Amino acid sequence: MVLLSTPHCALSLQAAALAVSVAADALDYAGAPLFATPVIGDIADGIIMATLSAITRSKRSTLINAIEFVPVIGDFVPIYTISTLLWIYSEFKKRRALFTDLQQQSFAAS
């Protein structure tokens, strides 16, 4: 994760992913008649999944987002927001583990 080396960069990527996710889920609810049609809805879902995948670079998040293609579940559950929040939480855990590791190394060196 060279790209996410600074906390400000990571925070802005997380905010961007969350903004896209919330907007996509809100449009999914507001535009339900339009996005419920198979071809139009699937194209929109594909574009949103590609965008979120480019931002998060997470295979797990992309796999969870694929639930959006399931007819009933994808229409009523805010999948994009849930998967993005799970990604943000896992990134937080990685950073916390890295910070703890660095603290222990620093303590051992002194």
C-alpha positions, -999 to +999 in steps of 0.1 A: +000+000+000+025+026-011-003+048-023-018+049+012+014+058+030+001+090+045-029+091+068-044+121+049-043+103+016-059+072+032-086+093+048-095+111+016-097+078-003-119+064+025-141+095+023-144+093-015-153+056-014-179+063+013-194+092-006-197+071-038-212+042-018-238+063-001-247+082-033-250+049-052-273+033-025-294+065-023-298+065-061-306+028-060-335+036-036-346+068-053-344+055-088-358+021-080-381+018-110-354+028-135-326+008-119-348-022-113-348-030-150-323-057-157-300-041-183-300-005-171-296-016-135-268-040-142-249-015-163-252+011-135-241-015-109-211-025-131-200+012-133-203+017-096-185-015-088-157-006-111-154+028-095-154+014-059-129-013-069-106+013-083-108+034-051-106+006-026-084-020-045-101-046-022-111-080-037-133-087-007-152-054-011-157-061-048-170-096-040-194-082-015-205-055-040-214-084-064-244-091-041-259-061-058-266-084-088-289-106-067-324-094-076-342-090-042-312-086-018-294-061-040-325-039-043-332-035-006-299-038+013-274-009+011-246-032-001-222-006-014-222+013+019-219-019+040-189-031+019-172+003+021-176+005+058-161-030+062-132-019+040-126+012+061-127-009+092-102-034+078-079-006+068-081+009+102-072-025+118-042-027+094-029+007+103-034+001+140-015-032+138+013-014+119+015+014+144+016-011+173+043-030+155+064+001+150+059+011+187+071-023+198+102-021+175+110+014+187+106+003+224+129-027+218+155-006+201+158+019+230 
